[in-house]
Amino acid sequence: MVGNAAVTHTAPSKRRLTLALAPILFAAACSSPPPLGPPVVLPPMPAASGAPVTYRDVQPIIEQRCVVCHGCYDAPCQLLLSSGEGLERGATKAVVYDGGRIHAAAPTRLFIDAHGPAEWRQRGFFPVTGSGSPSLLYMMLALGRAQPFPAGTRLPDAVGLDINRALSCPTAEEFGTYARAHRLGGMPYGMAPLADAEYGTLVEWIAQGAPPPPAPPPLAKDVTAEVARWERFLNGTTLEQRITGRYLYEHWFVAHLYFADLPSSPFFHVVRSTTPPGTPIDEIASRRPYDAPGVDRFWYRLRPIDETIIHKTHITYALDDAKLRRLTALFVDTNWHATRLPSYAPEQASNPFITFDQIPARSRYQYMLDDAQYFVMTFIRGPVCRGQVAVDVIEDHFFAAFLDPDHDMSVLDPTFLEQAKGLLELPAEHLSSLAPGEFFVQYGIDQRRYLDLREQYYDALDPQHRGPTLDAIWNGDGDNTNAQLTIFRHFDSASVVRGFLGATPKTAWVLDYPLFERIYYDLVAGYDVFGNLAHQAATRLYMDHLRMQAENLFLAFLPADRRDAIRASWYVGATHSLDYLLVDNMHSLSHGTQIPFTSPDVERQFLDMIVARTPAVSGPPDLLNRCGAPPCDRPGASALEQSAERALQPLTGVHGRWVAQLPEVSFLRVRSADGGAAYTLVHNRAHTNVAYMFDESQRLVPADDTLTVARGYVGSYPNFLFDVDVAQIDAFTTALAAVTDASTMEKLVARWGVRRTSPAMWSTIDWMHADFRRQQPIQFGLFDLDRFGNL
């Protein structure tokens, strides 16, 4: 809520190109500040009335009106309002996302890198609340109150919304200058005003010194018992148990763990602490989970999460009796014997194939498969709130399946990973000491050697070169719905859902264990959001290899004589690149496939075979997006849902000029007097290829864009809201399909859109939050409105 105004504003037509470049190699350009206007006179903060206003009184307002833009690393001015500690920490002029920095920045992770206002002041944070005047939070709210926007209109261009805009981040002493330069920069920034009661409650709370929240209550006895049980498991004393504890910690450190059998259970982070179970936690603040702890003895502890749950960072992982039995069977009861503890030296610790080479590969791979959605979700959600480094390397819509462990060479033959592990080093091993060009050469050579070695092993396994069968695709052991996933890219964020959702995509992946583990260590365990230019570029370059290898593994199931042409269609304009031709070129072309193909569209037929093989895993058919001949009525749908879905079905999977006018993610509420239903309209942008970091706008093919419609909510950052009465749903979809340009889109928005300035903005997002919480109480988290557009 502070310093959210832009010094410069990027024109909408340039937005995608600007965002593609800045986070990777260039810092955002700063221009001269705008001219100062006359002084802004605000009413003085009223004196406290005497009626106490506690944090509990203001918490719902802060969550629903403030945290929705101030809940992640990219919150303006690092002002995190999702907890009392974040509020007391305040704001800073330092930025987290600076792709041009030569040296890594000091981390500023809330709850980890400093504690209490005094320590944060030493790190450059300044207060936004406090007793008396001036109160920066009050002045920002008062400025927004004094300069409201006309209801339901587009914001003026002077109100910058580009997430890479240069921020002002004034202190209380600098507020006068800020207000003269940014008269429209009050809070809530670029949004409809707060209700009178909300504003009055916040102001009274500030006037009373903004009392902080009380200390959280102690955990319930049953929760405490579960914490103790899992901490005992993670801190076992044998070599095998200690290595297992480290492996689980490195794969859970971003998770929101919860006890599935205890409805009252809070969420937890697993941390390394210098103190043993049963005593207060003293977390070890390392950059990466595999960094040396710096102490001779430490323990894995479960720390309760005492902050508002934000959807973007909410990656859940259930702990219960069944999970404990499963982990025990995979890691403890398995017949393996450790002879040493792994090193924390960076060149070894950053490579999981060296660090955990004593744990059977089958145990590691099956552990990841069991909760595959969680692991894929860690790639694209979590505290790294701008995923541009990771997600501009993937297509906007694709399916992912997995190689069955019984067909994975790393599981079948232990000598394979033993020979390959030195070739599977990851970018973080060098701790950003190499230049991007050196990374490109070194990792290209290693990847080529690895793929050659892999081909030799698979040749020996299949000397007749018959190729794979459909059984080589993991079927979820008959009932695990993690076996089929859909990934959506929303430009600089992404989503993953279970099942194959949407029309048949352009590309698909098949992951084996070495691919799955490397993607996790490249994008999650080894990624440092505070890292320098070399680290961020290396992460992106390495992910190019992994994407191409996953695509090639998918192609290996298709007829050999079709693979080259299909792959070339995915890389129009990039088939001459060194990665495509020399490093990640398709191996095993001499191997056929044992899958009987009868359709000319072999990609679709193969994916349909995967879906049809195990209905319990695939779930109900996607009648919204793969209806074939609408209407397709979903069994059990309400009358409202049936009407909405019949109207939406013709829009899915088709090409049209109207699709290109939609933002990446739009939430749609279809309502009637009896209730409502929510849908997500996902805009899938087509590319000639995703092989390069730069000039993405030159590789977009708007004529080939498509729309996927999902029931409920997909995405953490809604870019727009539509609110349509069910009686008008046919008129809405007809008008949407008739959109040809920005002008006709504006007419659609004027009738059914919910703009930032709309009087219905807050009530609509409140309804969606309540609906999401009702549908998925465990997965629920507040959406982030920081990417909400100005249509």
VOGU-3710 file (C-alpha; in Angstrom, 3 decimals, decimal comma):
1> mvgnaavtht> 0,000/0,000/0,000  3,012/2,306/-0,106  4,908/3,922/-2,944  3,051/1,995/-5,617  3,131/4,766/-8,185  5,206/4,495/-11,316  7,838/6,937/-12,398  7,354/5,710/-15,950  4,581/3,779/-17,638  5,040/1,180/-20,340
11> apskrrltla> 2,510/1,276/-23,149  0,271/-1,819/-23,193  1,464/-2,894/-26,649  5,023/-3,124/-25,336  4,218/-4,821/-22,030  5,075/-8,382/-22,925  8,414/-7,525/-24,528  9,447/-5,321/-21,611  8,633/-7,980/-19,043  10,426/-10,632/-21,038
21> lapilfaaac> 13,679/-8,726/-21,049  13,960/-6,978/-17,723  14,040/-9,848/-15,221  16,705/-11,789/-17,151  19,537/-9,516/-18,135  18,556/-5,870/-17,766  17,499/-3,668/-14,892  14,394/-1,605/-15,523  15,308/1,712/-17,099  14,658/4,758/-14,949
31> ssppplgppv> 13,691/8,065/-16,489  13,384/11,492/-14,999  10,695/11,844/-12,328  7,452/13,566/-13,311  7,120/17,290/-12,632  5,852/18,262/-9,216  2,367/19,669/-8,877  1,100/21,947/-6,130  1,245/20,694/-2,548  -1,420/18,182/-1,591
41> vlppmpaasg> -3,325/19,093/1,547  -4,744/16,096/3,386  -6,910/16,118/6,482  -4,869/15,527/9,606  -5,118/12,104/11,133  -7,958/12,242/13,632  -7,262/11,670/17,260  -8,053/8,291/18,688  -11,671/8,067/19,789  -10,973/5,944/22,820
51> apvtyrdvqp> -12,939/2,890/21,701  -10,210/0,244/21,286  -9,638/-1,142/17,812  -7,530/-4,283/17,839  -5,613/-5,999/15,089  -8,355/-8,616/14,980  -10,774/-5,827/14,027  -8,664/-4,648/11,104  -7,249/-7,993/10,006  -10,149/-8,845/7,639
61> iieqrcvvch> -9,840/-5,443/5,979  -6,066/-5,698/5,632  -6,360/-9,196/4,173  -9,176/-8,486/1,729  -8,066/-5,020/0,598  -4,306/-4,827/1,187  -2,737/-8,284/1,202  -4,216/-8,928/-2,247  -1,453/-6,668/-3,595  1,070/-6,951/-0,754
71> gcydapcqll> 1,582/-10,642/-0,133  4,621/-11,877/-2,088  8,255/-10,987/-2,811  7,157/-8,598/-5,543  4,866/-6,618/-3,254  5,540/-2,928/-3,916  8,433/-1,719/-1,779  8,646/-5,189/-0,166  5,780/-4,157/2,112  4,286/-7,512/3,122
81> lssgeglerg> 1,007/-7,052/4,962  0,171/-10,730/5,353  1,404/-10,806/8,955  1,986/-8,597/11,937  5,732/-9,023/11,515  5,531/-7,803/7,928  3,519/-4,779/8,995  6,043/-3,919/11,684  8,951/-4,489/9,296  7,611/-1,848/6,939
91> atkavvydgg> 8,891/-0,989/3,486  12,185/-0,437/1,689  13,507/1,168/-1,464  15,555/-1,956/-2,263  14,139/-4,255/-4,929  14,092/-8,044/-4,955  13,834/-8,456/-8,716  16,919/-6,938/-10,303  18,085/-9,086/-13,188  20,979/-6,748/-13,934
101> rihaaaptrl> 22,852/-6,972/-10,648  26,416/-8,219/-10,871  26,569/-9,473/-7,290  23,946/-11,389/-5,361  21,867/-9,310/-2,956  21,460/-9,963/0,743  18,207/-11,907/1,224  15,304/-10,134/2,911  12,983/-13,073/3,620  10,387/-12,329/6,261
111> fidahgpaew> 10,636/-14,560/9,359  14,065/-15,805/8,227  16,735/-13,178/7,552  15,917/-10,745/10,373  13,494/-10,520/13,275  11,797/-7,513/14,800  11,703/-3,874/13,682  15,190/-3,036/14,986  16,910/-5,678/12,870  14,891/-4,713/9,789
121> rqrgffpvtg> 15,733/-1,024/10,245  19,402/-2,021/10,053  18,611/-3,621/6,693  17,073/-0,482/5,239  13,375/-0,953/6,023  11,391/2,002/7,338  8,121/2,092/9,304  4,702/2,628/7,761  2,656/2,640/10,970  3,252/3,761/14,507
131> sgspsllymm> 1,781/5,943/17,155  1,244/9,589/16,451  1,873/11,510/13,240  3,098/11,239/10,619  1,866/7,768/9,719  2,785/6,791/6,185  -0,031/4,259/6,016  -2,588/6,900/6,969  -1,237/9,421/4,457  -1,389/6,847/1,650
141> lalgraqpfp> -4,965/5,948/2,541  -5,954/9,614/2,854  -4,407/10,425/-0,537  -6,437/7,655/-2,154  -9,541/8,951/-0,403  -8,901/12,483/-1,632  -8,348/11,473/-5,276  -10,912/8,774/-6,163  -11,247/7,518/-9,721  -14,485/7,855/-11,681
151> agtrlpdavg> -16,437/4,696/-10,995  -16,254/1,965/-13,627  -13,821/3,751/-15,959  -10,403/2,824/-17,260  -7,528/4,215/-15,267  -5,604/7,107/-16,814  -2,234/6,231/-18,302  -0,536/8,186/-15,521  -1,421/5,324/-13,160  1,287/2,828/-14,067
161> ldinralscp> 0,469/-0,859/-13,704  3,474/-2,528/-15,294  5,038/-4,768/-12,650  8,520/-3,630/-13,706  7,738/0,053/-13,297  10,157/2,039/-11,161  8,650/2,498/-7,700  8,966/5,564/-5,499  8,763/3,959/-2,031  8,750/7,204/-0,015
171> taeefgtyar> 9,337/7,402/3,684  6,888/9,412/5,797  9,238/12,403/5,545  9,241/12,142/1,740  5,494/11,781/1,381  4,828/15,425/0,502  7,076/15,246/-2,552  5,602/11,876/-3,499  2,026/13,178/-3,345  2,873/16,211/-5,501
181> ahrlggmpyg> 4,381/13,936/-8,156  1,769/11,156/-7,883  -1,565/12,695/-6,950  -3,268/9,465/-8,099  -0,865/7,261/-6,162  -2,876/6,778/-2,994  -4,136/3,513/-1,599  -5,652/1,169/-2,522  -3,550/1,829/-5,598  -5,487/2,165/-8,846
191> mapladaeyg> -8,577/0,533/-7,355  -12,098/1,283/-6,211  -12,136/3,110/-2,862  -12,586/1,422/0,470  -16,027/1,416/2,009  -16,544/4,152/4,602  -16,645/1,644/7,444  -13,434/-0,042/6,274  -11,625/3,264/5,958  -12,864/4,449/9,332
201> tlvewiaqga> -11,778/1,268/11,106  -8,298/1,402/9,582  -7,823/5,074/10,435  -8,958/4,570/14,029  -6,582/1,608/14,403  -3,688/3,707/13,052  -4,617/6,578/15,352  -4,392/4,198/18,286  -0,853/3,301/17,315  -1,670/0,328/15,055
211> ppppapppla> -1,619/-2,268/17,849  0,073/-5,452/16,583  -1,618/-8,837/16,612  -1,460/-10,888/19,773  0,921/-13,802/19,990  -0,528/-16,895/18,314  -2,192/-19,334/20,710  -0,322/-22,516/21,570  -0,890/-25,500/19,333  -3,634/-27,922/20,294
221> kdvtaevarw> -2,465/-31,096/22,012  -3,288/-33,341/19,062  -1,392/-31,033/16,707  1,581/-30,899/19,075  1,638/-34,696/19,168  1,708/-34,862/15,363  4,513/-32,299/15,214  6,524/-34,413/17,643  5,885/-37,586/15,641  7,045/-36,079/12,355
231> erflngttle> 10,050/-34,374/13,929  11,107/-37,760/15,341  10,827/-39,251/11,872  12,845/-36,462/10,247  15,549/-36,563/12,917  16,265/-40,277/13,031  19,804/-41,120/14,120  20,981/-43,869/11,761  22,909/-42,883/8,647  19,990/-43,935/6,459
241> qritgrylye> 17,535/-41,889/8,516  19,765/-38,798/8,536  20,204/-38,922/4,761  16,467/-39,461/4,316  15,723/-36,469/6,565  17,974/-34,288/4,455  16,402/-35,514/1,199  12,872/-34,825/2,453  13,836/-31,402/3,818  15,372/-30,328/0,520
251> hwfvahlyfa> 12,140/-31,350/-1,237  9,727/-29,873/1,315  11,323/-26,564/2,237  8,799/-24,527/0,193  5,827/-26,701/1,173  2,915/-25,767/3,356  2,725/-28,997/5,316  -0,478/-29,901/7,102  -1,912/-32,822/9,055  -4,685/-34,172/6,869
261> dlpsspffhv> -6,389/-36,025/9,735  -6,645/-32,926/11,941  -9,114/-30,284/10,681  -7,756/-27,769/13,189  -4,180/-28,196/11,979  -2,353/-25,058/10,876  0,139/-25,188/8,034  3,837/-25,663/8,741  7,224/-25,003/7,167  9,990/-27,524/7,696
271> vrsttppgtp> 13,174/-25,699/8,714  16,645/-26,455/10,012  17,065/-25,294/13,609  19,975/-25,114/15,999  17,576/-26,203/18,739  16,090/-29,687/19,278  12,418/-30,663/19,261  10,485/-29,467/22,283  12,348/-26,141/22,457  11,826/-22,815/20,624
281> ideiasrrpy> 12,962/-22,915/17,007  16,113/-21,047/15,989  15,997/-21,295/12,186  19,218/-21,496/10,177  18,926/-18,790/7,509  20,683/-20,306/4,500  20,124/-19,154/0,930  19,509/-22,647/-0,370  18,284/-25,725/1,449  21,498/-27,630/0,719
291> dapgvdrfwy> 23,881/-24,913/1,947  26,131/-25,903/4,828  24,233/-25,312/8,100  27,243/-23,690/9,791  26,791/-25,651/13,016  27,853/-29,122/14,052  24,386/-30,191/15,137  20,969/-29,150/13,923  17,443/-30,545/13,786  14,600/-30,502/11,287
301> rlrpidetii> 11,652/-28,738/12,873  8,080/-27,879/11,890  7,421/-24,152/12,289  3,756/-23,039/12,257  2,886/-20,584/9,500  1,465/-17,508/11,205  0,448/-15,337/8,269  -2,354/-14,896/5,771  -2,340/-17,658/3,168  -1,594/-16,338/-0,323
311> hkthityald> -2,508/-18,582/-3,247  0,754/-17,912/-5,085  2,886/-19,270/-2,251  0,448/-21,912/-1,004  1,880/-25,269/-2,099  0,293/-27,856/0,131  1,624/-31,251/1,155  -0,419/-33,583/3,355  1,066/-35,509/6,249  -0,920/-38,380/7,738
321> daklrrltal> -0,605/-42,021/8,775  -0,663/-43,254/5,184  2,101/-40,834/4,178  4,277/-41,867/7,102  3,853/-45,532/6,173  4,663/-44,761/2,553  7,810/-42,798/3,371  8,913/-45,467/5,808  8,467/-48,133/3,153  10,331/-46,115/0,524
331> fvdtnwhatr> 13,235/-44,813/2,599  13,576/-46,751/5,842  12,473/-50,316/5,216  14,093/-50,479/1,777  17,212/-52,617/1,692  19,940/-50,006/1,376  22,923/-49,314/3,585  24,670/-45,960/3,861  28,372/-45,726/4,524  28,788/-41,937/4,764
341> lpsyapeqas> 26,920/-38,678/5,211  26,710/-36,476/2,104  28,931/-33,434/1,849  27,697/-29,844/1,969  30,435/-28,693/-0,408  28,641/-26,753/-3,183  29,998/-28,853/-6,040  28,421/-31,928/-4,464  25,463/-30,581/-2,492  23,952/-28,855/-5,535
351> npfitfdqip> 23,883/-32,161/-7,431  21,233/-34,487/-5,943  22,549/-37,424/-7,964  25,801/-37,167/-6,001  24,365/-36,093/-2,645  21,756/-38,844/-2,484  23,426/-41,522/-4,578  23,137/-44,016/-1,705  19,311/-43,845/-1,627  17,838/-46,234/-4,204
361> arsryqymld> 16,724/-44,322/-7,290  13,408/-46,163/-7,248  12,647/-44,733/-3,798  13,516/-41,201/-4,873  11,579/-41,364/-8,128  8,503/-43,023/-6,629  8,476/-40,421/-3,863  8,330/-37,653/-6,462  5,722/-39,462/-8,558  3,432/-39,989/-5,575
371> daqyfvmtfi> 2,954/-36,201/-5,335  3,942/-35,136/-8,838  1,589/-32,162/-8,894  3,223/-30,784/-5,748  6,681/-30,982/-7,303  5,622/-29,455/-10,610  3,795/-26,765/-8,645  7,024/-25,872/-6,845  8,547/-25,066/-10,241  5,971/-22,397/-10,969
381> rgpvcrgqva> 4,588/-21,162/-7,662  6,118/-20,478/-4,267  7,930/-17,368/-3,054  9,494/-16,649/-6,461  6,579/-14,471/-7,471  7,856/-13,445/-10,862  8,493/-16,686/-12,655  9,709/-15,138/-15,894  13,118/-16,824/-15,677  11,407/-20,186/-15,477
391> vdviedhffa> 8,228/-19,784/-17,458  9,321/-18,037/-20,637  11,042/-21,331/-21,394  7,747/-23,235/-21,705  4,730/-23,145/-23,991  1,518/-21,571/-22,751  -0,331/-24,908/-22,587  0,980/-28,462/-22,546  0,433/-31,867/-20,970  2,941/-33,795/-18,840
401> afldpdhdms> 3,170/-37,540/-18,193  5,892/-39,631/-16,574  8,026/-42,617/-17,447  7,062/-45,658/-15,434  9,767/-46,604/-12,896  9,932/-50,112/-14,333  10,960/-48,595/-17,668  13,318/-45,911/-16,342  17,001/-46,755/-16,835  18,025/-44,789/-13,763
411> vldptfleqa> 15,876/-47,190/-11,718  16,591/-50,388/-13,637  20,379/-50,211/-13,658  22,248/-48,511/-10,777  25,384/-48,252/-12,890  23,656/-45,794/-15,214  23,253/-42,991/-12,666  26,650/-43,805/-11,193  28,241/-43,074/-14,573  25,913/-40,190/-15,401
421> kgllelpaeh> 25,855/-38,230/-12,123  28,925/-36,154/-12,942  27,249/-35,016/-16,173  24,095/-33,928/-14,356  25,580/-30,951/-12,507  23,326/-27,948/-12,107  23,904/-24,176/-12,450  23,941/-23,443/-8,717  27,040/-25,632/-8,372  29,199/-22,725/-9,512
431> lsslapgeff> 27,390/-20,190/-7,311  27,113/-17,680/-10,160  30,877/-17,519/-10,725  30,677/-18,350/-14,438  29,458/-16,068/-17,196  26,351/-17,103/-19,182  28,498/-17,942/-22,206  30,625/-20,301/-20,147  27,485/-21,972/-18,786  26,154/-22,408/-22,296
441> vqygidqrry> 29,292/-24,167/-23,490  29,969/-26,268/-20,402  26,443/-27,504/-19,850  25,901/-28,080/-23,564  28,877/-30,436/-23,641  27,764/-32,258/-20,498  24,178/-32,644/-21,723  25,326/-34,084/-25,043  27,551/-36,593/-23,241  24,713/-37,519/-20,912
451> ldlreqyyda> 22,277/-38,112/-23,751  24,832/-40,209/-25,611  25,363/-42,309/-22,489  21,626/-42,653/-22,001  21,199/-43,869/-25,570  23,869/-46,512/-25,083  22,055/-47,923/-22,057  18,655/-47,942/-23,752  20,179/-49,559/-26,852  21,432/-52,368/-24,640
461> ldpqhrgptl> 17,991/-52,701/-23,051  16,259/-52,816/-26,449  18,756/-54,402/-28,886  16,025/-55,033/-31,459  15,161/-51,322/-31,437  11,463/-52,083/-31,136  10,825/-48,976/-29,053  8,539/-48,276/-26,084  5,092/-49,611/-25,309  2,208/-47,712/-23,768
471> daiwngdgdn> 3,029/-49,454/-20,481  6,192/-47,347/-20,296  3,979/-44,386/-19,324  3,274/-44,362/-15,588  -0,417/-45,050/-14,997  -0,487/-43,721/-11,452  -0,399/-47,273/-10,126  -4,043/-47,456/-11,104  -5,435/-44,740/-8,836  -3,013/-41,813/-8,418
481> tnaqltifrh> -4,327/-38,782/-10,305  -0,885/-37,149/-10,187  0,009/-39,216/-13,262  -1,458/-36,735/-15,758  -0,865/-33,004/-15,412  -1,624/-29,869/-17,398  0,650/-26,833/-17,215  -0,465/-23,349/-18,211  1,871/-20,426/-18,603  0,330/-17,016/-17,880
491> fdsasvvrgf> 3,251/-14,985/-19,236  5,208/-14,431/-16,004  3,414/-16,960/-13,802  2,012/-20,413/-14,373  -0,405/-23,033/-13,051  -0,580/-26,795/-12,892  -3,715/-28,896/-12,553  -4,331/-32,614/-12,432  -5,641/-34,310/-15,530  -5,336/-33,315/-19,166
501> lgatpktawv> -7,322/-30,064/-19,281  -8,046/-28,268/-22,511  -7,842/-29,078/-26,193  -4,920/-31,140/-27,461  -1,889/-28,866/-26,989  0,932/-28,150/-29,406  3,501/-29,968/-27,265  3,681/-32,459/-24,416  6,338/-33,740/-22,044  7,294/-37,108/-20,667
511> ldyplferiy> 9,544/-36,871/-17,607  11,866/-39,566/-16,318  13,597/-39,453/-12,947  16,758/-37,559/-14,036  14,603/-34,918/-15,746  12,164/-34,555/-12,862  14,883/-34,185/-10,236  16,970/-31,773/-12,306  14,042/-29,461/-13,013  13,335/-29,331/-9,275
521> ydlvagydvf> 16,931/-28,512/-8,352  17,308/-26,018/-11,198  14,125/-24,037/-10,562  13,457/-24,597/-6,853  16,177/-25,955/-4,564  19,013/-24,260/-6,445  17,284/-21,060/-7,502  18,070/-17,853/-5,632  15,678/-14,974/-6,276  18,321/-12,674/-4,809
531> gnlahqaatr> 20,984/-14,049/-7,149  22,915/-12,156/-9,779  22,619/-11,869/-13,541  24,765/-14,935/-14,241  22,737/-17,141/-11,920  19,391/-16,129/-13,422  20,618/-16,497/-16,995  22,182/-19,887/-16,254  18,935/-21,135/-14,714  17,072/-20,194/-17,889
541> lymdhlrmqa> 19,682/-21,667/-20,243  19,778/-24,941/-18,328  15,995/-25,215/-18,393  16,131/-25,063/-22,197  17,928/-28,417/-22,146  15,416/-29,956/-19,794  12,404/-28,798/-21,795  13,804/-30,180/-25,028  14,708/-33,486/-23,435  11,199/-33,870/-21,984
551> enlflaflpa> 9,695/-33,106/-25,388  12,018/-35,569/-27,078  11,051/-38,292/-24,617  7,419/-37,692/-25,550  8,335/-37,914/-29,241  10,103/-41,247/-28,654  6,670/-42,862/-28,234  5,495/-41,665/-31,665  6,313/-43,266/-35,051  9,982/-42,701/-35,862
561> drrdairasw> 9,259/-41,271/-39,302  7,021/-38,544/-37,829  9,240/-37,290/-35,023  11,490/-34,899/-36,943  8,626/-33,103/-38,641  6,597/-32,764/-35,446  9,574/-31,449/-33,517  10,422/-28,956/-36,260  6,842/-27,633/-36,085  7,477/-26,793/-32,424
571> yvgathsldy> 10,681/-24,871/-33,239  9,868/-22,758/-36,272  12,749/-20,324/-36,641  14,939/-22,169/-34,140  15,809/-25,434/-35,861  19,263/-24,057/-36,644  20,193/-23,448/-33,000  23,081/-25,390/-31,467  20,862/-26,857/-28,755  18,370/-28,121/-31,313
581> llvdnmhsls> 20,934/-29,540/-33,739  23,796/-30,746/-31,565  23,078/-30,870/-27,833  19,455/-31,912/-27,383  18,885/-33,425/-30,802  16,664/-36,487/-30,804  18,414/-39,709/-29,921  17,122/-43,226/-30,490  15,730/-42,366/-33,920  16,608/-45,908/-34,914
591> hgtqipftsp> 14,138/-47,150/-32,301  10,553/-47,597/-33,381  7,454/-47,665/-31,225  5,337/-50,611/-30,196  2,235/-48,450/-29,899  -0,201/-49,089/-32,772  -1,094/-45,758/-34,382  -4,010/-45,539/-36,776  -4,684/-41,794/-36,906  -2,703/-39,199/-38,885
601> dverqfldmi> -2,765/-37,028/-35,746  -0,418/-39,252/-33,753  0,091/-36,732/-30,942  -3,612/-36,565/-30,168  -4,039/-40,321/-30,490  -1,174/-41,012/-28,095  -2,555/-38,594/-25,499  -6,031/-40,068/-25,931  -4,560/-43,525/-25,312  -3,002/-42,332/-22,058
611> vartpavsgp> -6,343/-40,905/-20,936  -8,361/-43,975/-21,952  -6,031/-46,523/-20,376  -6,842/-45,769/-16,711  -10,185/-43,959/-16,230  -9,737/-43,827/-12,440  -6,586/-41,776/-12,956  -7,781/-39,639/-15,870  -11,051/-38,672/-14,207  -14,211/-37,554/-16,025
621> pdllnrcgap> -13,790/-36,452/-19,643  -13,148/-32,761/-20,252  -16,480/-31,979/-21,889  -15,889/-28,249/-21,632  -12,832/-28,227/-23,891  -12,996/-31,548/-25,738  -16,703/-31,805/-26,378  -16,400/-32,509/-30,093  -19,933/-31,541/-31,090  -21,512/-29,174/-28,543
631> pcdrpgasal> -23,569/-29,291/-26,464  -22,062/-31,870/-24,132  -23,873/-31,960/-20,808  -21,868/-32,856/-17,715  -23,520/-35,387/-15,434  -24,505/-33,788/-12,156  -24,246/-30,208/-13,390  -26,783/-27,752/-12,029  -29,120/-25,945/-14,381  -26,976/-22,815/-14,087
641> eqsaeralqp> -23,766/-24,756/-14,808  -25,368/-26,561/-17,722  -26,442/-23,273/-19,308  -23,031/-21,695/-18,723  -21,068/-24,631/-20,062  -23,222/-25,063/-23,162  -22,526/-21,408/-23,980  -18,791/-21,681/-23,293  -18,081/-24,949/-25,122  -17,960/-23,445/-28,651
651> ltgvhgrwva> -15,237/-20,995/-27,551  -12,714/-23,622/-26,460  -9,782/-24,763/-28,541  -10,680/-22,594/-31,548  -8,621/-19,898/-33,219  -10,038/-16,416/-33,524  -9,054/-12,763/-33,367  -11,101/-12,378/-30,209  -8,859/-14,731/-28,235  -5,855/-12,430/-28,651
661> qlpevsflrv> -7,800/-9,569/-27,023  -8,230/-11,436/-23,743  -5,699/-11,147/-20,926  -3,866/-14,259/-19,756  -6,304/-15,174/-16,956  -9,885/-13,979/-16,567  -12,262/-15,131/-13,855  -15,914/-15,385/-14,896  -18,821/-15,444/-12,451  -22,067/-16,722/-13,905
671> rsadggaayt> -24,847/-15,902/-11,451  -28,540/-16,249/-10,878  -30,888/-15,498/-8,033  -30,140/-18,939/-6,615  -26,349/-18,714/-6,623  -23,433/-18,659/-8,986  -20,656/-20,644/-10,618  -17,078/-19,612/-11,381  -14,975/-20,370/-14,447  -11,499/-19,386/-15,581
681> lvhnrahtnv> -10,823/-18,253/-19,139  -7,178/-19,099/-19,861  -5,640/-17,395/-22,887  -3,025/-19,673/-24,455  -0,662/-17,583/-26,554  0,885/-19,342/-29,528  4,613/-19,039/-30,294  6,721/-20,047/-33,236  9,132/-21,342/-30,593  10,176/-20,741/-26,968
691> aymfdesqrl> 13,864/-21,359/-27,586  15,148/-17,842/-26,921  15,165/-15,446/-23,979  14,670/-12,317/-26,061  12,216/-10,810/-28,555  9,291/-12,918/-27,439  6,859/-10,467/-28,990  8,394/-11,247/-32,386  7,637/-14,947/-31,941  3,979/-14,644/-30,986
701> vpaddtltva> 1,348/-15,928/-33,421  -1,937/-14,332/-32,265  -3,930/-15,999/-35,041  -3,166/-19,365/-33,429  -4,056/-18,387/-29,862  -6,622/-20,581/-28,142  -8,839/-20,465/-25,066  -9,130/-23,070/-22,330  -12,109/-22,876/-19,984  -11,696/-24,382/-16,526
711> rgyvgsypnf> -14,293/-24,850/-13,828  -13,354/-22,928/-10,721  -10,104/-21,018/-10,439  -6,846/-21,498/-12,334  -4,027/-19,055/-11,685  -2,876/-16,939/-8,767  -3,083/-13,596/-10,584  -6,463/-12,832/-12,173  -5,939/-10,268/-14,905  -9,632/-9,419/-15,179
721> lfdvdvaqid> -13,114/-10,307/-13,894  -16,353/-10,797/-15,778  -19,740/-10,960/-14,032  -22,603/-12,298/-16,158  -26,188/-13,173/-15,286  -26,989/-16,680/-16,506  -29,799/-15,257/-18,612  -27,173/-13,304/-20,564  -24,491/-15,974/-20,855  -25,303/-16,722/-24,498
731> afttalaavt> -25,216/-13,019/-25,320  -21,863/-12,724/-23,519  -20,192/-15,603/-25,366  -21,619/-14,448/-28,689  -20,288/-10,939/-28,095  -16,911/-12,290/-26,991  -16,537/-14,377/-30,145  -17,358/-11,265/-32,190  -14,580/-9,149/-30,651  -12,111/-7,983/-33,293
741> dastmeklva> -10,000/-5,314/-31,613  -9,491/-3,253/-28,482  -12,512/-1,092/-29,280  -14,969/-3,973/-29,466  -13,365/-5,543/-26,383  -13,967/-2,271/-24,515  -17,672/-2,490/-25,354  -17,791/-6,037/-23,971  -16,004/-4,899/-20,822  -18,344/-1,941/-20,379
751> rwgvrrtspa> -21,302/-4,344/-20,268  -19,988/-7,348/-18,363  -16,534/-6,474/-17,096  -15,523/-5,621/-13,541  -12,869/-2,951/-13,813  -10,426/-1,949/-11,084  -12,546/1,146/-10,468  -15,903/-0,610/-10,538  -18,110/-0,220/-7,463  -18,569/-4,018/-7,701
761> mwstidwmha> -14,841/-4,754/-7,725  -14,432/-5,595/-4,057  -17,719/-7,431/-3,646  -16,979/-9,569/-6,693  -13,502/-10,603/-5,569  -14,895/-11,214/-2,068  -17,497/-13,562/-3,552  -14,816/-15,404/-5,503  -12,620/-15,789/-2,446  -15,554/-17,153/-0,459
771> dfrrqqpiqf> -16,496/-19,493/-3,311  -12,918/-20,734/-3,666  -12,638/-21,317/0,088  -15,917/-23,249/0,061  -14,858/-25,437/-2,861  -11,264/-26,116/-1,795  -10,657/-25,156/1,846  -7,171/-26,725/1,952  -6,002/-25,219/-1,339  -7,570/-21,818/-0,718
781> glfdldrfgn> -5,397/-18,739/-0,668  -5,990/-15,085/-1,509  -5,526/-14,182/-5,153  -2,961/-11,511/-5,997  -4,403/-8,481/-7,812  -1,010/-7,028/-8,674  -1,431/-8,127/-12,325  -5,042/-6,965/-12,674  -5,361/-5,185/-16,013  -6,819/-1,901/-17,179
791> l> -9,238/-3,019/-19,886
//
